[in-house]
Amino acid sequence: MHIIGAYVPLSIWTLVVILLGAAVGLLIHKPLVSRGWAPRPTTVALVATTLVLSLTLAPGMELDRPDGLDQCLAAFPYVLYRLGYGGEGLLNIALLMPLGFALIRAVPRWWLAALIVLILPVGIELIQILIPGRVCAPSDLLNNVFGGLLGMFAGSGVKDRDNQKA
């Protein structure tokens, strides 16, 4: 499926990842809340994580692009000019914004939300090396992290406003 000029791979694998994510979410929600995570934002963060993984870990159609970690690392010096570039860049920014927003409201410590927003895209890009039709793209990594941090910034503003009302 194409959204604003970018190919978004939707397949049976997308559904499988959503179902697995729902099962894992049901298993870990209560333990997270018992450790101080806020219940509703935790639910939103788990749903957002499931959707991120379902859209990024499905097999794709990018058969003509080079793959492998060495090609991924070689592209890193050229990544900054691609921040938010085109439909794919904007979608990659938007992809992690809800997760960053929910995480900053869910977790008891801000640095934990930041750690998740930084590590998740790295893991996704490294796993994509192993998935047929997917490649590790440093520009995707940068856009994902930027989107997650933007979401955290917006969520912290809402969190601060809620604290002032209380």
N, C-alpha and C positions, 0 to 999 in steps of 0.2 A: 504494500500500500504506500502511496506517496502522500506526504503532508508537507505543504509549503516547499515543494521541490526536493524533499529528502525522502529516500526510501526507508520505510519503517517495516522491518520483517515481522509479519504476523503469521503464525503457523500453529500446528498442533503443539509444538514445543512451547509456544507462548502460554497455551492453556495448561500444559503440564507444569510449567514453572509457577503459574498462578496458584494451581491446586497445592503444589508442594509448599509454596510460601504461606498459604492460608493454614496449612497443617502445622508448619513450624511456628507461625505467629500465635496460633492457639496454644501451643505448648510453652512458649516462652513469655507470653504476656503477663501472666500472674507472677512468675519469679521476678520479672523486671519491676513490676509495680511494688512488690514486697521489698525491693531494694531502693525505693524512693522515687521511681519514675512516676510521672503523672499519668493516670489511667487513660484519659481520652487522647492526649497527644501521643502517647505510646501506641495506641491503636492506629492512629493516623500514620505514624512513622513506620509501623510494620506493614501497613497497606502500601505506603509509598515505596518502601524497599522492595516489596513483592513486585510492584508494577515496574520499577526500574530494572530489576533483574529479568523480568519476563520480556521486556523490550530489548535488553542488551545481550542476553545470552541465547537467543534463538538463532539458528543458522541463518545466514544471510545470502546475498547475491553478489558480493564483491569479489569475484573470482579473478579479476585482472589486476588487483592491487597486490603489491609485495606483502608477504607475511613473515612472521618470525620476529623474535625479540631484537635481533641485530638491526633489522630495518626500522623497527619502532624507535629504538634508541638513536639511530642515525637521523631520524626526522625531528628530533627534539629541538635543535637549534632554530628551526624554521617555524616553530609553533605559535609564537606570540602574535604574528600578523593574522592568524586565523581565529582569534578570539571573537566569537559571535558571528563569524563570517557565514553568510548565506543561510538557507533554511536549515541545513544540518547543524550548523553552529548554534542557531537560536533554539532548536529543539533540544540539543544537548545541554544548554543552559537551563531551559525550562524543565528538563527531566529531573534534576536534583533539587530544584527550588522548594517543592512541597516537603521533601524529606528534610532539608535543612530547617525549614520553618517549624515542622513538627518536632524535630529533635531538640532544638534549643528550648522548646516549651516542655518537653518530656523529661529530659535528663536533669539530675540534680546539680551537675557541674558542666559549665559551658565548654570546657576543654574536651569533654567526652563527645559532645556533639561535633566539635571541630575535627576530632580524631576520626570519627566515623565518616564525615563528609570528605576527608582527605584520603582515607584508606580505601573506601568502597570503590571509587573510580579506578584506582590503581589496580585493585583486584579484578575488576571487570575487564580492563584493557589487557591484563596478562592472561586471563582466561580466554578472551576472544582469540588469542593466538591459536588456541587448540580447537576452535569451533569452525567447521567448514563454512566458507563464504564470509567469515568475519576476520577483521584485522585489528591489530593494536594501532591506535591512532593517537598520538600525543595531543593533537588538537581537540579530540573528544575528551581526553583526560582533563585538559585545561578548562574547557567549557563546562564540564560536569562539576569540577571543583568550584569554579566561579559561580555557577548556579546554586550549588549547595551553600556557599558562603553568603550569597545574596539572600537566600531563604532564611539563613540563620540571623542575618542582620534584620530582616523584616520581622521575624518571629521574636527577636529580643526586644524590638520596639513595642510589639503588642504585649509581651510579657511585662515590660516596664510599666506600660500604661495600666495593665491589670493590677500590678502591685500598688500603684499610686491610688487607685480607686478603693483598695481594701483598707 
